[in-house]
Amino acid sequence: MKKYVCEPCGYVYDPEVGDPDAGIAAGTAFEDLPEDWVCPLCGVDKSAFVEE
């Protein structure tokens, strides 16, 4: 699965890890994240992420 980088802050969403603090299970593809998911570091929405 592809990783995605938050352009404003550099956070990398790794689908193999997920986002456990937000209740996102490991193995969740970026495309399958809820529409209201935001970057855990800076709070921007998914539109600010680019494929790594």
mmCIF entry with sequence, helices, sheets and N, C-alpha, C, O atoms, coordinates in Angstrom:
data_MODEL
# 
_entry.id   MODEL 
# 
_entity.id                         1 
_entity.type                       polymer 
_entity.pdbx_number_of_molecules   1 
# 
_entity_poly.entity_id                      1 
_entity_poly.type                           'polypeptide(L)' 
_entity_poly.nstd_linkage                   no 
_entity_poly.nstd_monomer                   no 
_entity_poly.pdbx_seq_one_letter_code       MKKYVCEPCGYVYDPEVGDPDAGIAAGTAFEDLPEDWVCPLCGVDKSAFVEE 
_entity_poly.pdbx_seq_one_letter_code_can   MKKYVCEPCGYVYDPEVGDPDAGIAAGTAFEDLPEDWVCPLCGVDKSAFVEE 
_entity_poly.pdbx_strand_id                 A 
# 
loop_
_entity_poly_seq.entity_id 
_entity_poly_seq.num 
_entity_poly_seq.mon_id 
_entity_poly_seq.hetero 
1 1  MET n 
1 2  LYS n 
1 3  LYS n 
1 4  TYR n 
1 5  VAL n 
1 6  CYS n 
1 7  GLU n 
1 8  PRO n 
1 9  CYS n 
1 10 GLY n 
1 11 TYR n 
1 12 VAL n 
1 13 TYR n 
1 14 ASP n 
1 15 PRO n 
1 16 GLU n 
1 17 VAL n 
1 18 GLY n 
1 19 ASP n 
1 20 PRO n 
1 21 ASP n 
1 22 ALA n 
1 23 GLY n 
1 24 ILE n 
1 25 ALA n 
1 26 ALA n 
1 27 GLY n 
1 28 THR n 
1 29 ALA n 
1 30 PHE n 
1 31 GLU n 
1 32 ASP n 
1 33 LEU n 
1 34 PRO n 
1 35 GLU n 
1 36 ASP n 
1 37 TRP n 
1 38 VAL n 
1 39 CYS n 
1 40 PRO n 
1 41 LEU n 
1 42 CYS n 
1 43 GLY n 
1 44 VAL n 
1 45 ASP n 
1 46 LYS n 
1 47 SER n 
1 48 ALA n 
1 49 PHE n 
1 50 VAL n 
1 51 GLU n 
1 52 GLU n 
# 
_struct_asym.id          A 
_struct_asym.entity_id   1 
# 
loop_
_struct_conf.conf_type_id 
_struct_conf.id 
_struct_conf.pdbx_PDB_helix_id 
_struct_conf.beg_label_comp_id 
_struct_conf.beg_label_asym_id 
_struct_conf.beg_label_seq_id 
_struct_conf.pdbx_beg_PDB_ins_code 
_struct_conf.end_label_comp_id 
_struct_conf.end_label_asym_id 
_struct_conf.end_label_seq_id 
_struct_conf.pdbx_end_PDB_ins_code 
_struct_conf.beg_auth_comp_id 
_struct_conf.beg_auth_asym_id 
_struct_conf.beg_auth_seq_id 
_struct_conf.end_auth_comp_id 
_struct_conf.end_auth_asym_id 
_struct_conf.end_auth_seq_id 
_struct_conf.pdbx_PDB_helix_class 
_struct_conf.details 
_struct_conf.pdbx_PDB_helix_length 
HELX_P HELX_P1 AA1 PRO A 20 ? ALA A 22 ? PRO A 20 ALA A 22 5 ? 3 
HELX_P HELX_P2 AA2 PHE A 30 ? ASP A 32 ? PHE A 30 ASP A 32 5 ? 3 
HELX_P HELX_P3 AA3 LYS A 46 ? ALA A 48 ? LYS A 46 ALA A 48 5 ? 3 
# 
_struct_conf_type.id          HELX_P 
_struct_conf_type.criteria    ? 
_struct_conf_type.reference   ? 
# 
_struct_sheet.id               AA1 
_struct_sheet.type             ? 
_struct_sheet.number_strands   3 
_struct_sheet.details          ? 
# 
loop_
_struct_sheet_order.sheet_id 
_struct_sheet_order.range_id_1 
_struct_sheet_order.range_id_2 
_struct_sheet_order.offset 
_struct_sheet_order.sense 
AA1 1 2 ? anti-parallel 
AA1 2 3 ? anti-parallel 
# 
loop_
_struct_sheet_range.sheet_id 
_struct_sheet_range.id 
_struct_sheet_range.beg_label_comp_id 
_struct_sheet_range.beg_label_asym_id 
_struct_sheet_range.beg_label_seq_id 
_struct_sheet_range.pdbx_beg_PDB_ins_code 
_struct_sheet_range.end_label_comp_id 
_struct_sheet_range.end_label_asym_id 
_struct_sheet_range.end_label_seq_id 
_struct_sheet_range.pdbx_end_PDB_ins_code 
_struct_sheet_range.beg_auth_comp_id 
_struct_sheet_range.beg_auth_asym_id 
_struct_sheet_range.beg_auth_seq_id 
_struct_sheet_range.end_auth_comp_id 
_struct_sheet_range.end_auth_asym_id 
_struct_sheet_range.end_auth_seq_id 
AA1 1 VAL A 12 ? TYR A 13 ? VAL A 12 TYR A 13 
AA1 2 TYR A 4  ? CYS A 6  ? TYR A 4  CYS A 6  
AA1 3 PHE A 49 ? GLU A 51 ? PHE A 49 GLU A 51 
# 
loop_
_atom_site.group_PDB 
_atom_site.id 
_atom_site.type_symbol 
_atom_site.label_atom_id 
_atom_site.label_alt_id 
_atom_site.label_comp_id 
_atom_site.label_asym_id 
_atom_site.label_entity_id 
_atom_site.label_seq_id 
_atom_site.pdbx_PDB_ins_code 
_atom_site.Cartn_x 
_atom_site.Cartn_y 
_atom_site.Cartn_z 
_atom_site.occupancy 
_atom_site.B_iso_or_equiv 
_atom_site.pdbx_formal_charge 
_atom_site.auth_seq_id 
_atom_site.auth_comp_id 
_atom_site.auth_asym_id 
_atom_site.auth_atom_id 
_atom_site.pdbx_PDB_model_num 
ATOM 1   N N  . MET A 1 1  ? 0.835   -1.192 0.000  1.00 0.00 ? 1  MET A N  1 
ATOM 2   C CA . MET A 1 1  ? 0.000   0.000  0.000  1.00 0.00 ? 1  MET A CA 1 
ATOM 3   C C  . MET A 1 1  ? 0.876   1.249  0.000  1.00 0.00 ? 1  MET A C  1 
ATOM 4   O O  . MET A 1 1  ? 1.985   1.257  0.534  1.00 0.00 ? 1  MET A O  1 
ATOM 5   N N  . LYS A 1 2  ? 0.350   2.293  -0.609 1.00 0.00 ? 2  LYS A N  1 
ATOM 6   C CA . LYS A 1 2  ? 1.101   3.532  -0.762 1.00 0.00 ? 2  LYS A CA 1 
ATOM 7   C C  . LYS A 1 2  ? 1.008   4.389  0.489  1.00 0.00 ? 2  LYS A C  1 
ATOM 8   O O  . LYS A 1 2  ? -0.015  4.422  1.174  1.00 0.00 ? 2  LYS A O  1 
ATOM 9   N N  . LYS A 1 3  ? 2.111   5.086  0.769  1.00 0.00 ? 3  LYS A N  1 
ATOM 10  C CA . LYS A 1 3  ? 2.152   6.051  1.862  1.00 0.00 ? 3  LYS A CA 1 
ATOM 11  C C  . LYS A 1 3  ? 1.798   7.428  1.299  1.00 0.00 ? 3  LYS A C  1 
ATOM 12  O O  . LYS A 1 3  ? 2.019   7.709  0.121  1.00 0.00 ? 3  LYS A O  1 
ATOM 13  N N  . TYR A 1 4  ? 1.249   8.270  2.157  1.00 0.00 ? 4  TYR A N  1 
ATOM 14  C CA . TYR A 1 4  ? 0.875   9.630  1.762  1.00 0.00 ? 4  TYR A CA 1 
ATOM 15  C C  . TYR A 1 4  ? 1.485   10.620 2.746  1.00 0.00 ? 4  TYR A C  1 
ATOM 16  O O  . TYR A 1 4  ? 1.530   10.368 3.950  1.00 0.00 ? 4  TYR A O  1 
ATOM 17  N N  . VAL A 1 5  ? 1.957   11.757 2.217  1.00 0.00 ? 5  VAL A N  1 
ATOM 18  C CA . VAL A 1 5  ? 2.640   12.773 3.020  1.00 0.00 ? 5  VAL A CA 1 
ATOM 19  C C  . VAL A 1 5  ? 1.782   14.032 3.119  1.00 0.00 ? 5  VAL A C  1 
ATOM 20  O O  . VAL A 1 5  ? 1.222   14.500 2.128  1.00 0.00 ? 5  VAL A O  1 
ATOM 21  N N  . CYS A 1 6  ? 1.694   14.559 4.315  1.00 0.00 ? 6  CYS A N  1 
ATOM 22  C CA . CYS A 1 6  ? 1.010   15.833 4.546  1.00 0.00 ? 6  CYS A CA 1 
ATOM 23  C C  . CYS A 1 6  ? 1.951   16.943 4.089  1.00 0.00 ? 6  CYS A C  1 
ATOM 24  O O  . CYS A 1 6  ? 3.028   17.123 4.657  1.00 0.00 ? 6  CYS A O  1 
ATOM 25  N N  . GLU A 1 7  ? 1.544   17.684 3.065  1.00 0.00 ? 7  GLU A N  1 
ATOM 26  C CA . GLU A 1 7  ? 2.421   18.738 2.534  1.00 0.00 ? 7  GLU A CA 1 
ATOM 27  C C  . GLU A 1 7  ? 2.733   19.837 3.553  1.00 0.00 ? 7  GLU A C  1 
ATOM 28  O O  . GLU A 1 7  ? 3.880   20.280 3.615  1.00 0.00 ? 7  GLU A O  1 
ATOM 29  N N  . PRO A 1 8  ? 1.773   20.296 4.351  1.00 0.00 ? 8  PRO A N  1 
ATOM 30  C CA . PRO A 1 8  ? 2.099   21.374 5.298  1.00 0.00 ? 8  PRO A CA 1 
ATOM 31  C C  . PRO A 1 8  ? 3.109   20.982 6.385  1.00 0.00 ? 8  PRO A C  1 
ATOM 32  O O  . PRO A 1 8  ? 3.964   21.790 6.746  1.00 0.00 ? 8  PRO A O  1 
ATOM 33  N N  . CYS A 1 9  ? 3.021   19.746 6.914  1.00 0.00 ? 9  CYS A N  1 
ATOM 34  C CA . CYS A 1 9  ? 3.871   19.429 8.075  1.00 0.00 ? 9  CYS A CA 1 
ATOM 35  C C  . CYS A 1 9  ? 4.814   18.246 7.877  1.00 0.00 ? 9  CYS A C  1 
ATOM 36  O O  . CYS A 1 9  ? 5.726   18.054 8.680  1.00 0.00 ? 9  CYS A O  1 
ATOM 37  N N  . GLY A 1 10 ? 4.617   17.456 6.834  1.00 0.00 ? 10 GLY A N  1 
ATOM 38  C CA . GLY A 1 10 ? 5.525   16.339 6.582  1.00 0.00 ? 10 GLY A CA 1 
ATOM 39  C C  . GLY A 1 10 ? 5.131   15.012 7.211  1.00 0.00 ? 10 GLY A C  1 
ATOM 40  O O  . GLY A 1 10 ? 5.846   14.022 7.058  1.00 0.00 ? 10 GLY A O  1 
ATOM 41  N N  . TYR A 1 11 ? 3.995   14.977 7.923  1.00 0.00 ? 11 TYR A N  1 
ATOM 42  C CA . TYR A 1 11 ? 3.526   13.710 8.509  1.00 0.00 ? 11 TYR A CA 1 
ATOM 43  C C  . TYR A 1 11 ? 3.287   12.690 7.397  1.00 0.00 ? 11 TYR A C  1 
ATOM 44  O O  . TYR A 1 11 ? 2.727   13.015 6.351  1.00 0.00 ? 11 TYR A O  1 
ATOM 45  N N  . VAL A 1 12 ? 3.717   11.464 7.639  1.00 0.00 ? 12 VAL A N  1 
ATOM 46  C CA . VAL A 1 12 ? 3.519   10.397 6.652  1.00 0.00 ? 12 VAL A CA 1 
ATOM 47  C C  . VAL A 1 12 ? 2.456   9.434  7.174  1.00 0.00 ? 12 VAL A C  1 
ATOM 48  O O  . VAL A 1 12 ? 2.608   8.839  8.241  1.00 0.00 ? 12 VAL A O  1 
ATOM 49  N N  . TYR A 1 13 ? 1.372   9.290  6.400  1.00 0.00 ? 13 TYR A N  1 
ATOM 50  C CA . TYR A 1 13 ? 0.370   8.270  6.733  1.00 0.00 ? 13 TYR A CA 1 
ATOM 51  C C  . TYR A 1 13 ? 0.830   6.958  6.119  1.00 0.00 ? 13 TYR A C  1 
ATOM 52  O O  . TYR A 1 13 ? 0.940   6.833  4.899  1.00 0.00 ? 13 TYR A O  1 
ATOM 53  N N  . ASP A 1 14 ? 1.097   5.986  6.976  1.00 0.00 ? 14 ASP A N  1 
ATOM 54  C CA . ASP A 1 14 ? 1.536   4.660  6.546  1.00 0.00 ? 14 ASP A CA 1 
ATOM 55  C C  . ASP A 1 14 ? 0.392   3.690  6.793  1.00 0.00 ? 14 ASP A C  1 
ATOM 56  O O  . ASP A 1 14 ? 0.051   3.427  7.946  1.00 0.00 ? 14 ASP A O  1 
ATOM 57  N N  . PRO A 1 15 ? -0.216  3.145  5.727  1.00 0.00 ? 15 PRO A N  1 
ATOM 58  C CA . PRO A 1 15 ? -1.353  2.248  5.916  1.00 0.00 ? 15 PRO A CA 1 
ATOM 59  C C  . PRO A 1 15 ? -1.014  0.974  6.691  1.00 0.00 ? 15 PRO A C  1 
ATOM 60  O O  . PRO A 1 15 ? -1.904  0.344  7.262  1.00 0.00 ? 15 PRO A O  1 
ATOM 61  N N  . GLU A 1 16 ? 0.253   0.594  6.715  1.00 0.00 ? 16 GLU A N  1 
ATOM 62  C CA . GLU A 1 16 ? 0.630   -0.592 7.490  1.00 0.00 ? 16 GLU A CA 1 
ATOM 63  C C  . GLU A 1 16 ? 0.537   -0.333 8.988  1.00 0.00 ? 16 GLU A C  1 
ATOM 64  O O  . GLU A 1 16 ? 0.435   -1.269 9.780  1.00 0.00 ? 16 GLU A O  1 
ATOM 65  N N  . VAL A 1 17 ? 0.573   0.950  9.377  1.00 0.00 ? 17 VAL A N  1 
ATOM 66  C CA . VAL A 1 17 ? 0.478   1.344  10.791 1.00 0.00 ? 17 VAL A CA 1 
ATOM 67  C C  . VAL A 1 17 ? -0.925  1.854  11.118 1.00 0.00 ? 17 VAL A C  1 
ATOM 68  O O  . VAL A 1 17 ? -1.443  1.602  12.205 1.00 0.00 ? 17 VAL A O  1 
ATOM 69  N N  . GLY A 1 18 ? -1.535  2.570  10.174 1.00 0.00 ? 18 GLY A N  1 
ATOM 70  C CA . GLY A 1 18 ? -2.830  3.199  10.430 1.00 0.00 ? 18 GLY A CA 1 
ATOM 71  C C  . GLY A 1 18 ? -2.652  4.441  11.285 1.00 0.00 ? 18 GLY A C  1 
ATOM 72  O O  . GLY A 1 18 ? -1.586  5.057  11.278 1.00 0.00 ? 18 GLY A O  1 
ATOM 73  N N  . ASP A 1 19 ? -3.674  4.805  12.008 1.00 0.00 ? 19 ASP A N  1 
ATOM 74  C CA . ASP A 1 19 ? -3.638  5.938  12.940 1.00 0.00 ? 19 ASP A CA 1 
ATOM 75  C C  . ASP A 1 19 ? -4.377  5.497  14.200 1.00 0.00 ? 19 ASP A C  1 
ATOM 76  O O  . ASP A 1 19 ? -5.530  5.869  14.420 1.00 0.00 ? 19 ASP A O  1 
ATOM 77  N N  . PRO A 1 20 ? -3.692  4.692  15.030 1.00 0.00 ? 20 PRO A N  1 
ATOM 78  C CA . PRO A 1 20 ? -4.376  4.112  16.193 1.00 0.00 ? 20 PRO A CA 1 
ATOM 79  C C  . PRO A 1 20 ? -4.995  5.139  17.138 1.00 0.00 ? 20 PRO A C  1 
ATOM 80  O O  . PRO A 1 20 ? -6.022  4.867  17.761 1.00 0.00 ? 20 PRO A O  1 
ATOM 81  N N  . ASP A 1 21 ? -4.380  6.316  17.251 1.00 0.00 ? 21 ASP A N  1 
ATOM 82  C CA . ASP A 1 21 ? -4.932  7.350  18.142 1.00 0.00 ? 21 ASP A CA 1 
ATOM 83  C C  . ASP A 1 21 ? -6.286  7.847  17.664 1.00 0.00 ? 21 ASP A C  1 
ATOM 84  O O  . ASP A 1 21 ? -7.091  8.333  18.458 1.00 0.00 ? 21 ASP A O  1 
ATOM 85  N N  . ALA A 1 22 ? -6.538  7.723  16.351 1.00 0.00 ? 22 ALA A N  1 
ATOM 86  C CA . ALA A 1 22 ? -7.817  8.157  15.783 1.00 0.00 ? 22 ALA A CA 1 
ATOM 87  C C  . ALA A 1 22 ? -8.739  6.961  15.523 1.00 0.00 ? 22 ALA A C  1 
ATOM 88  O O  . ALA A 1 22 ? -9.802  7.113  14.922 1.00 0.00 ? 22 ALA A O  1 
ATOM 89  N N  . GLY A 1 23 ? -8.332  5.779  15.973 1.00 0.00 ? 23 GLY A N  1 
ATOM 90  C CA . GLY A 1 23 ? -9.161  4.595  15.789 1.00 0.00 ? 23 GLY A CA 1 
ATOM 91  C C  . GLY A 1 23 ? -9.075  3.993  14.396 1.00 0.00 ? 23 GLY A C  1 
ATOM 92  O O  . GLY A 1 23 ? -9.952  3.226  13.997 1.00 0.00 ? 23 GLY A O  1 
ATOM 93  N N  . ILE A 1 24 ? -8.013  4.336  13.641 1.00 0.00 ? 24 ILE A N  1 
ATOM 94  C CA . ILE A 1 24 ? -7.823  3.798  12.296 1.00 0.00 ? 24 ILE A CA 1 
ATOM 95  C C  . ILE A 1 24 ? -6.924  2.576  12.395 1.00 0.00 ? 24 ILE A C  1 
ATOM 96  O O  . ILE A 1 24 ? -5.765  2.679  12.798 1.00 0.00 ? 24 ILE A O  1 
ATOM 97  N N  . ALA A 1 25 ? -7.457  1.424  12.028 1.00 0.00 ? 25 ALA A N  1 
ATOM 98  C CA . ALA A 1 25 ? -6.735  0.166  12.166 1.00 0.00 ? 25 ALA A CA 1 
ATOM 99  C C  . ALA A 1 25 ? -5.588  0.048  11.171 1.00 0.00 ? 25 ALA A C  1 
ATOM 100 O O  . ALA A 1 25 ? -5.643  0.604  10.074 1.00 0.00 ? 25 ALA A O  1 
ATOM 101 N N  . ALA A 1 26 ? -4.557  -0.677 11.563 1.00 0.00 ? 26 ALA A N  1 
ATOM 102 C CA . ALA A 1 26 ? -3.468  -1.012 10.646 1.00 0.00 ? 26 ALA A CA 1 
ATOM 103 C C  . ALA A 1 26 ? -4.060  -1.736 9.444  1.00 0.00 ? 26 ALA A C  1 
ATOM 104 O O  . ALA A 1 26 ? -4.979  -2.543 9.585  1.00 0.00 ? 26 ALA A O  1 
ATOM 105 N N  . GLY A 1 27 ? -3.530  -1.442 8.267  1.00 0.00 ? 27 GLY A N  1 
ATOM 106 C CA . GLY A 1 27 ? -4.033  -2.052 7.048  1.00 0.00 ? 27 GLY A CA 1 
ATOM 107 C C  . GLY A 1 27 ? -5.094  -1.222 6.339  1.00 0.00 ? 27 GLY A C  1 
ATOM 108 O O  . GLY A 1 27 ? -5.627  -1.646 5.314  1.00 0.00 ? 27 GLY A O  1 
ATOM 109 N N  . THR A 1 28 ? -5.410  -0.032 6.880  1.00 0.00 ? 28 THR A N  1 
ATOM 110 C CA . THR A 1 28 ? -6.412  0.837  6.262  1.00 0.00 ? 28 THR A CA 1 
ATOM 111 C C  . THR A 1 28 ? -5.747  1.705  5.196  1.00 0.00 ? 28 THR A C  1 
ATOM 112 O O  . THR A 1 28 ? -4.887  2.529  5.507  1.00 0.00 ? 28 THR A O  1 
ATOM 113 N N  . ALA A 1 29 ? -6.147  1.516  3.944  1.00 0.00 ? 29 ALA A N  1 
ATOM 114 C CA . ALA A 1 29 ? -5.601  2.309  2.843  1.00 0.00 ? 29 ALA A CA 1 
ATOM 115 C C  . ALA A 1 29 ? -6.007  3.765  3.004  1.00 0.00 ? 29 ALA A C  1 
ATOM 116 O O  . ALA A 1 29 ? -7.056  4.060  3.577  1.00 0.00 ? 29 ALA A O  1 
ATOM 117 N N  . PHE A 1 30 ? -5.176  4.678  2.501  1.00 0.00 ? 30 PHE A N  1 
ATOM 118 C CA . PHE A 1 30 ? -5.474  6.104  2.580  1.00 0.00 ? 30 PHE A CA 1 
ATOM 119 C C  . PHE A 1 30 ? -6.838  6.409  1.974  1.00 0.00 ? 30 PHE A C  1 
ATOM 120 O O  . PHE A 1 30 ? -7.609  7.202  2.515  1.00 0.00 ? 30 PHE A O  1 
ATOM 121 N N  . GLU A 1 31 ? -7.123  5.775  0.853  1.00 0.00 ? 31 GLU A N  1 
ATOM 122 C CA . GLU A 1 31 ? -8.397  5.999  0.157  1.00 0.00 ? 31 GLU A CA 1 
ATOM 123 C C  . GLU A 1 31 ? -9.596  5.589  1.007  1.00 0.00 ? 31 GLU A C  1 
ATOM 124 O O  . GLU A 1 31 ? -10.705 6.076  0.792  1.00 0.00 ? 31 GLU A O  1 
ATOM 125 N N  . ASP A 1 32 ? -9.377  4.697  1.971  1.00 0.00 ? 32 ASP A N  1 
ATOM 126 C CA . ASP A 1 32 ? -10.461 4.192  2.813  1.00 0.00 ? 32 ASP A CA 1 
ATOM 127 C C  . ASP A 1 32 ? -10.610 4.951  4.131  1.00 0.00 ? 32 ASP A C  1 
ATOM 128 O O  . ASP A 1 32 ? -11.472 4.618  4.945  1.00 0.00 ? 32 ASP A O  1 
ATOM 129 N N  . LEU A 1 33 ? -9.775  5.965  4.342  1.00 0.00 ? 33 LEU A N  1 
ATOM 130 C CA . LEU A 1 33 ? -9.914  6.768  5.558  1.00 0.00 ? 33 LEU A CA 1 
ATOM 131 C C  . LEU A 1 33 ? -11.238 7.527  5.506  1.00 0.00 ? 33 LEU A C  1 
ATOM 132 O O  . LEU A 1 33 ? -11.685 7.908  4.424  1.00 0.00 ? 33 LEU A O  1 
ATOM 133 N N  . PRO A 1 34 ? -11.871 7.751  6.656  1.00 0.00 ? 34 PRO A N  1 
ATOM 134 C CA . PRO A 1 34 ? -13.120 8.520  6.666  1.00 0.00 ? 34 PRO A CA 1 
ATOM 135 C C  . PRO A 1 34 ? -12.895 9.918  6.092  1.00 0.00 ? 34 PRO A C  1 
ATOM 136 O O  . PRO A 1 34 ? -11.800 10.470 6.199  1.00 0.00 ? 34 PRO A O  1 
ATOM 137 N N  . GLU A 1 35 ? -13.926 10.478 5.488  1.00 0.00 ? 35 GLU A N  1 
ATOM 138 C CA . GLU A 1 35 ? -13.814 11.810 4.885  1.00 0.00 ? 35 GLU A CA 1 
ATOM 139 C C  . GLU A 1 35 ? -13.453 12.882 5.917  1.00 0.00 ? 35 GLU A C  1 
ATOM 140 O O  . GLU A 1 35 ? -12.851 13.897 5.565  1.00 0.00 ? 35 GLU A O  1 
ATOM 141 N N  . ASP A 1 36 ? -13.812 12.669 7.179  1.00 0.00 ? 36 ASP A N  1 
ATOM 142 C CA . ASP A 1 36 ? -13.534 13.675 8.209  1.00 0.00 ? 36 ASP A CA 1 
ATOM 143 C C  . ASP A 1 36 ? -12.200 13.453 8.922  1.00 0.00 ? 36 ASP A C  1 
ATOM 144 O O  . ASP A 1 36 ? -11.891 14.151 9.888  1.00 0.00 ? 36 ASP A O  1 
ATOM 145 N N  . TRP A 1 37 ? -11.407 12.482 8.450  1.00 0.00 ? 37 TRP A N  1 
ATOM 146 C CA . TRP A 1 37 ? -10.086 12.247 9.040  1.00 0.00 ? 37 TRP A CA 1 
ATOM 147 C C  . TRP A 1 37 ? -9.185  13.437 8.741  1.00 0.00 ? 37 TRP A C  1 
ATOM 148 O O  . TRP A 1 37 ? -9.224  13.990 7.643  1.00 0.00 ? 37 TRP A O  1 
ATOM 149 N N  . VAL A 1 38 ? -8.371  13.831 9.722  1.00 0.00 ? 38 VAL A N  1 
ATOM 150 C CA . VAL A 1 38 ? -7.423  14.940 9.544  1.00 0.00 ? 38 VAL A CA 1 
ATOM 151 C C  . VAL A 1 38 ? -6.035  14.504 9.990  1.00 0.00 ? 38 VAL A C  1 
ATOM 152 O O  . VAL A 1 38 ? -5.880  13.531 10.728 1.00 0.00 ? 38 VAL A O  1 
ATOM 153 N N  . CYS A 1 39 ? -5.035  15.237 9.532  1.00 0.00 ? 39 CYS A N  1 
ATOM 154 C CA . CYS A 1 39 ? -3.651  14.960 9.912  1.00 0.00 ? 39 CYS A CA 1 
ATOM 155 C C  . CYS A 1 39 ? -3.529  15.032 11.434 1.00 0.00 ? 39 CYS A C  1 
ATOM 156 O O  . CYS A 1 39 ? -3.943  16.017 12.045 1.00 0.00 ? 39 CYS A O  1 
ATOM 157 N N  . PRO A 1 40 ? -2.961  13.989 12.046 1.00 0.00 ? 40 PRO A N  1 
ATOM 158 C CA . PRO A 1 40 ? -2.850  13.999 13.508 1.00 0.00 ? 40 PRO A CA 1 
ATOM 159 C C  . PRO A 1 40 ? -1.859  15.029 14.047 1.00 0.00 ? 40 PRO A C  1 
ATOM 160 O O  . PRO A 1 40 ? -1.879  15.336 15.239 1.00 0.00 ? 40 PRO A O  1 
ATOM 161 N N  . LEU A 1 41 ? -1.002  15.560 13.197 1.00 0.00 ? 41 LEU A N  1 
ATOM 162 C CA . LEU A 1 41 ? -0.038  16.556 13.670 1.00 0.00 ? 41 LEU A CA 1 
ATOM 163 C C  . LEU A 1 41 ? -0.513  17.988 13.488 1.00 0.00 ? 41 LEU A C  1 
ATOM 164 O O  . LEU A 1 41 ? -0.401  18.798 14.409 1.00 0.00 ? 41 LEU A O  1 
ATOM 165 N N  . CYS A 1 42 ? -1.050  18.317 12.298 1.00 0.00 ? 42 CYS A N  1 
ATOM 166 C CA . CYS A 1 42 ? -1.397  19.722 12.050 1.00 0.00 ? 42 CYS A CA 1 
ATOM 167 C C  . CYS A 1 42 ? -2.879  19.964 11.802 1.00 0.00 ? 42 CYS A C  1 
ATOM 168 O O  . CYS A 1 42 ? -3.308  21.117 11.751 1.00 0.00 ? 42 CYS A O  1 
ATOM 169 N N  . GLY A 1 43 ? -3.677  18.897 11.647 1.00 0.00 ? 43 GLY A N  1 
ATOM 170 C CA . GLY A 1 43 ? -5.121  19.057 11.573 1.00 0.00 ? 43 GLY A CA 1 
ATOM 171 C C  . GLY A 1 43 ? -5.712  19.379 10.212 1.00 0.00 ? 43 GLY A C  1 
ATOM 172 O O  . GLY A 1 43 ? -6.911  19.642 10.116 1.00 0.00 ? 43 GLY A O  1 
ATOM 173 N N  . VAL A 1 44 ? -4.889  19.364 9.135  1.00 0.00 ? 44 VAL A N  1 
ATOM 174 C CA . VAL A 1 44 ? -5.447  19.617 7.809  1.00 0.00 ? 44 VAL A CA 1 
ATOM 175 C C  . VAL A 1 44 ? -6.178  18.379 7.299  1.00 0.00 ? 44 VAL A C  1 
ATOM 176 O O  . VAL A 1 44 ? -5.942  17.270 7.777  1.00 0.00 ? 44 VAL A O  1 
ATOM 177 N N  . ASP A 1 45 ? -7.066  18.577 6.329  1.00 0.00 ? 45 ASP A N  1 
ATOM 178 C CA . ASP A 1 45 ? -7.835  17.437 5.824  1.00 0.00 ? 45 ASP A CA 1 
ATOM 179 C C  . ASP A 1 45 ? -7.045  16.648 4.767  1.00 0.00 ? 45 ASP A C  1 
ATOM 180 O O  . ASP A 1 45 ? -5.922  17.003 4.411  1.00 0.00 ? 45 ASP A O  1 
ATOM 181 N N  . LYS A 1 46 ? -7.663  15.580 4.287  1.00 0.00 ? 46 LYS A N  1 
ATOM 182 C CA . LYS A 1 46 ? -7.007  14.647 3.381  1.00 0.00 ? 46 LYS A CA 1 
ATOM 183 C C  . LYS A 1 46 ? -6.526  15.293 2.076  1.00 0.00 ? 46 LYS A C  1 
ATOM 184 O O  . LYS A 1 46 ? -5.604  14.785 1.438  1.00 0.00 ? 46 LYS A O  1 
ATOM 185 N N  . SER A 1 47 ? -7.144  16.404 1.681  1.00 0.00 ? 47 SER A N  1 
ATOM 186 C CA . SER A 1 47 ? -6.786  17.038 0.417  1.00 0.00 ? 47 SER A CA 1 
ATOM 187 C C  . SER A 1 47 ? -5.359  17.603 0.421  1.00 0.00 ? 47 SER A C  1 
ATOM 188 O O  . SER A 1 47 ? -4.800  17.874 -0.641 1.00 0.00 ? 47 SER A O  1 
ATOM 189 N N  . ALA A 1 48 ? -4.765  17.781 1.617  1.00 0.00 ? 48 ALA A N  1 
ATOM 190 C CA . ALA A 1 48 ? -3.411  18.330 1.718  1.00 0.00 ? 48 ALA A CA 1 
ATOM 191 C C  . ALA A 1 48 ? -2.333  17.250 1.619  1.00 0.00 ? 48 ALA A C  1 
ATOM 192 O O  . ALA A 1 48 ? -1.141  17.545 1.701  1.00 0.00 ? 48 ALA A O  1 
ATOM 193 N N  . PHE A 1 49 ? -2.761  15.998 1.442  1.00 0.00 ? 49 PHE A N  1 
ATOM 194 C CA . PHE A 1 49 ? -1.815  14.888 1.363  1.00 0.00 ? 49 PHE A CA 1 
ATOM 195 C C  . PHE A 1 49 ? -1.498  14.548 -0.081 1.00 0.00 ? 49 PHE A C  1 
ATOM 196 O O  . PHE A 1 49 ? -2.358  14.624 -0.958 1.00 0.00 ? 49 PHE A O  1 
ATOM 197 N N  . VAL A 1 50 ? -0.238  14.169 -0.313 1.00 0.00 ? 50 VAL A N  1 
ATOM 198 C CA . VAL A 1 50 ? 0.193   13.724 -1.635 1.00 0.00 ? 50 VAL A CA 1 
ATOM 199 C C  . VAL A 1 50 ? 0.845   12.349 -1.514 1.00 0.00 ? 50 VAL A C  1 
ATOM 200 O O  . VAL A 1 50 ? 1.410   11.997 -0.478 1.00 0.00 ? 50 VAL A O  1 
ATOM 201 N N  . GLU A 1 51 ? 0.751   11.590 -2.588 1.00 0.00 ? 51 GLU A N  1 
ATOM 202 C CA . GLU A 1 51 ? 1.348   10.261 -2.590 1.00 0.00 ? 51 GLU A CA 1 
ATOM 203 C C  . GLU A 1 51 ? 2.862   10.374 -2.451 1.00 0.00 ? 51 GLU A C  1 
ATOM 204 O O  . GLU A 1 51 ? 3.491   11.213 -3.096 1.00 0.00 ? 51 GLU A O  1 
ATOM 205 N N  . GLU A 1 52 ? 3.440   9.529  -1.608 1.00 0.00 ? 52 GLU A N  1 
ATOM 206 C CA . GLU A 1 52 ? 4.895   9.540  -1.408 1.00 0.00 ? 52 GLU A CA 1 
ATOM 207 C C  . GLU A 1 52 ? 5.593   8.864  -2.565 1.00 0.00 ? 52 GLU A C  1 
ATOM 208 O O  . GLU A 1 52 ? 6.820   8.774  -2.578 1.00 0.00 ? 52 GLU A O  1 
# 
